C-alpha cells in the first residue's frame, strides 16, 4: 500500500511550533494526542524540519556562526529519531 502525504495546515504548523518552543523536544509522547491525523513519524519529521529551519535562520541572520550550527544540529537533532520498523527474519520471527 502506498500512502499519500497530507499537507500540514497552518494551524497544525503553528501548534507544533508552539509546543516545541514551550515544551522542547523531550515531550514527544504528548504530541500525538494533539495531532490525531498524524503518525509519530510525521510529527518527528515536521519537528526536525522546524528545528533545522530555526537553526539555519539564526545563522543566516548573523546571530550564530557555522560552528554553532554544527554543534546545535548534533546536540538537538540526534535526540529525535524515527520509529523503527522491526525486521522480519525468514522464519517469521520478529527482531528489533
Buried (B, 14 or more C-beta within 10 A) or exposed (E): EEEEEEEBEEEBBEBBBEBBEEEEBEEBEEBEEEBEEBEBEBBBBBBBEBBBEBBEEBBEEEEBEEEEBEEBBEEBBEEBEEEEEEEEEEEEEEEE
